Amino acid sequence: MIPGGPLILVVCAGALFAAGLAALISRTHLIKLVMGVEFLGKGVSLVFILGGYLAGDTGVSQAVVFTLIVIEAVVAGLALALVILLKRTWKTFDSASIARLVRGGDL
């Protein structure tokens, strides 16, 4: 690996994690929420791979990350299916509007 490689990976993982966390904190658009969860998972995956590389056991870390990717794909598929269902039911992707409609208000 290049001399500054681990630092670059940590910065990239931190940026992905921060972007995912910002998307989750905003809580306005349902698709942004799903993308935020995916970004969080990718940041954690990079940290797992880097940890395995630094520990000298990349096989185990790759197996964990592969399992994490499969779980993320299932979660993303289910979440997007629920988002589509909510869009068809409430005609909006805005979570605040959906919450108002559930309580009985108007758009």
Protein Blocks (a to p, Z undefined) as FASTA:
>chain_A
ZZklmmmmmmmmmmmmmmmmmmmmnomamklmmmmmmmmmmmmmmmmmmmmmmnopaklm
mmmmmmmmmmmmmmmmmmmmmmmmmmmmnopabfklmmmmmnopaZZ
